[in-house]
Amino acid sequence: MVVEAGAWQEDRVAGRVWTVRLDPYGRPSAGSVRLSCSRPACADQRFPGAAAGRKAAVEHVNMHLAGIRAGGGPRGEAWCACRVADCAWHTPDTDTGPVAGRRSGARPVAEAVRCGGPVVLTVYADRAGRLWRIAEMCARCAAATAGCRVLDTAPPPARSTDQAPGQPTTERDRADGRIGNDAAAVFSDHARSLATGTSSPPASVPGARAASPGGASRRAKRWGKIAQRIVPHDLQPDVLRIELIELGDAFRAYQQRTEPDLALLAELHERKARAFASWADVSGDGSLRHEAKRAETAAQTTREMHANRGGQTVGDTAGGNQLVAERLLTRQQGVHARAVLDYVAAHAPYPEAEVRLAVLMLTLRAARAGTGNVTGQDLTGWLQDDAERVLQRLVTVGWLRLPGTVAEMMASRSEDPTAVTVPMLLPEQPRPFTFGKTSRARISGWAQKVVGDRKLRKKKLGAATRLLALYTAAHARPDGRLGHAEDGGLHLDQAAAFTALPPEEVTEHAELLTTADWLTDTDTAHGKLRGQLAERILALGGLL
């Protein structure tokens, strides 16, 4: 606080700080975390996962808060804990906006720090969920610290005759209107946080980075913040400055929502992309154009998430109601799934349909690291009575490695799966796929649902027919029609090459899929397989 050295400063005690941390513990692959507290009486705790650690950390913080309240709450005579730390907790400013003073990341000069207001009890949690901090600090520092919540306000300490210069008495504070009986903490995002559990009326907390009297309201209309950037108060044209300010407020309002609205979020990202592109044109800042491209990508991804989560329109019913299907794969995951199908068709060691189906399913299990867990039940579900024979052929030719014998592999169960290795997919080999572990699991689950479809199993359809089911599902448009709109279907020779069938036999297997309610309206005239996925399996379409 802005005081002169003297007896009053010496009478004050340091503000208390409780810091609770989560840190990795042991081997990184184990995912264990260690919970530690800055209070010596609190012993370290270890947890098997981050989720359990965060839950325990929140409980630990609440335990300390309960103890603080039981002990009388924050102390009015305490020295600001943030000031003791050279105000390193403040939100860094930049020197491009109306509130300049230091560059981002630099600590403020000690003499320039202006602590003020009553002592408040605050709690702070970082966005990564790794650090929580309880502190006694002044109201001005609390308002200048992003993510800081005021929980309690200390009663003003009694002033003696030797109080520091420039520190008004309580009566003068009230006369000036700076302390009110019904005020609440005000943060830089204009949200109000009511003090709880106070034994005296809460005091007003000054807004962050306050300017001279009479200028705050005008400044609030002239500048804002978006994506950690200050919108300059003199940015031209005015319509761009207003749009950026409104966008920043809209994103902060969206973060306060209790339920996500992906359509709204996609619209906000689109507006941000346009606004940042215009800002880059005006200022010539290349980083703004990069941010615009990121926002454009985020808008596209959010739209795909919304379509995948909420479903897509695929037609109209007789009554005029739209038919909606929830998708198992996103559009990009559909692209990856087709890439896997092409890879298997080119790299299967034998052309038989049974071998190709086994290679496809094992490739999806081992696509990321070259190894994957498989059980005997998986193999018999894919290949019925041919499983052991096909597995032995893959091991003999060297395409697959097992830790034991084929018989042991066939006997493995879900509680003790076998870790198989596909040498061509090991990390030291050229990587044929670019998708991550989440997409790998999703695509593998998609293939498992197709191959294990109830009606396909009930009809006891063979490997070639199941491969055709996979091929048609992967190459279906959002409305369920097969092939690209300009092609009007799938080329019979391409479908035959994947399913290891002669082109003239594709028609027979397509009819089998029709009897299993997999395809409808099939037609194989003019060298094309035309048709549509049945309504019951529209969710498995690859969004071609």
Residue, then its C-alpha position, 0 to 999 in steps of 0.5 A: m500500500v502507498v504508505e511511508a515507513g513508520a510505526w503504523q506500517e510496523d504494527r501491521v502483520a503479514g497477510r496469510v497465504w495458503t497454497v494448495r498444489l497438484d504435481p505429477y508424481g512417479r512415472p508420467s505414464a502412471g498419471s499419479v499426482r501429489l497434493s501438497c499444501s504450503r501449511p506445514a501441518c498439512a501432509d502431502q497426499r498422493f492420488p492415482g489420477a488427476a480427477a481424484g487429486r482435484k476433488a481432494a484439493v477442493e475439499h482441502v481448500n474448503m477445509h482451510l476456508a472453514g477454519i479461517r471463518a471459524g477463526g474470525g475471518p480475514r484480519g483488518e490489520a493484515w498487510c496485503a499478501c499480494r503486495v508482499a509478493d511484489c504484486a506478481w499475482h496481478t493480471p499483466d497489462t500491455d502498453t497498447g491500451p488505455v491502461a498502459g504501464r508495464r509490458s506483459g509478464a513484467r512485475p510492477v515497480a514497487e513504488a508504483v503499486r497502489c494497494g487500497g481498500p479493505v482487507v479481503l479473503t480471496v480464493y484463486a484457482d488456475r485454469a489448469g486445475r493445478l493450483w489453488r491459493i487462499a490469501e488475505m489481500c487488499a481489495r484493489c489487488a483482488a480486483a486486479t487479479a484474474g480469476c480471484r474471488v472475494l469470499d469475505t471482507a474484514p472490518p476496518p481496523a481502528r486508526s490511531t493518531d499515528q496512522a500513516p499519511g494519506q490514510p483516511t479515517t473510517e468516518r471520512d471513508r464513509a463520508d466520501g462514499r468509498i465504504g458502503n454497507d451494502a456493497a459487493a466486490v467488483f472485478s475487472d469483468h464487472a461480475r459481482s461477488l457477494a461476501t459470505g460469512t462476514s461478521s460486519p457489513p462488507a466494504s466496497v472493493p474498487g474496480a480494477r485499474a481505476a482511472s481518475p474520477g469521472g473518466a471510468s465510465r467513458r473509458a469503459k465504453r471506449w476499450g475492452k479486452i478479447a483473447q488476452r488483447i486490449v482493444p485500443h480506445d482509439l482503434q478505427p473504424d469505430v464499428l470494428r472497435i465496438e465489435l471487438i469489445e462486444l465480442g469480448d463481452a460475449f465470450r465472457a458471458y458464454q463462459q458463464r453459461t451452465e450449459p454449452d450452446l455449440a451453435l452460438l459458440a460457432e457463431l462467436h468464433e466466426r465473428k471473431a475470425r472476421a473481426f480479427a482479420s479486419w483488425a489485422d488489415v488496419s494494424g498490419d499485425g501478423s499475429l492478429r491474422h494468425e488469430a483470425k485463422r485459428a478462430e475460423t478453424a475453431a468455428q468449423t470444428t465447433r460446427e462439426m461437433h454440434a452436427n455430430r452431437g445434435g444430429q443432422t437432417v437426412g430427409d423429411t417424413a410424410g408428416g413434414n417432420q425432419l429425420v435426424a441421426e446422431r453420428l458416431l464419426t465426425r466428418q474428419q474421422g470419416v476421412h481417417a476411416r476411409a484412409v484405413l480402409d485404403y491402407v488395408a486393401a494395399h497392405a493385407p498379406y493375403p487377398e482373402a476376405e477373411v484375412r483382410l477383415a482380420v487385418l483391418m480390425l487388428t490395424l485399428r487396434a494397433a494404429r497408434a503404437g503398433t501394439g493393441n489388446v485383443t481377446g479370443q472373443d474378438l477374433t471369433g466375433w469377427l471371423q467365426d470358425d475361421a479365426e484360428r486359421v486366419l490368425q495362424r497365417l498372419v503369424t506365419v507370414g510375419w505380419l503379426r507377432l504374439p507373446g505366446t501361441v495362437a491357441e493361448m491367444m484364442a483362449s484369452r478373455s476380456e479380463d486378461p487380453t493378449a497384447v499383439t504387435v503389428p511390426m509395420l505399425l511400430p513407431e520406428q516405421p513410417r507412420p501411415f496414419t495421422f489421427g490421434k488416440t481419441s480418433r483411433a478409439r472412435i474409428s475402431g469402435w465404429a468398425q466394431k459396431v459395423v462388423g458386429d451388427r446384430k442383423l448381420r450376425k443373425k443372418k450369419l453373413g460372411a467376411a466378404t459381406r461384412l467388408l462390403a458393409l464397412y465399405t458402404a458405411a464409410h462411403a455414404r453421404p450425410d443423407g445416407r446415399l452411397g458415393h459422391a453426389e456427382d458420381g451417383g454411387l460407388h464404382l463396382d470395381q473399387a468395391a470389389a477390390f476392397t472386398a476381395l470379390p469379383p465385380e459381378e459378385v458384388t451385386e449378390h452381396a449387396e442383396l444380402l445387405t438389403t435382406a439384413d436391412w443394411l441397404t435400401d433401393t440398391d441398384t448395380a446397373h452401369g458399373k455402379l452400386r447405388g443405394q442408401l443406408a437403412e434408417r437404423i444404421l444412419a449413425l454409422g455413415g462416414l459423412l462423405 
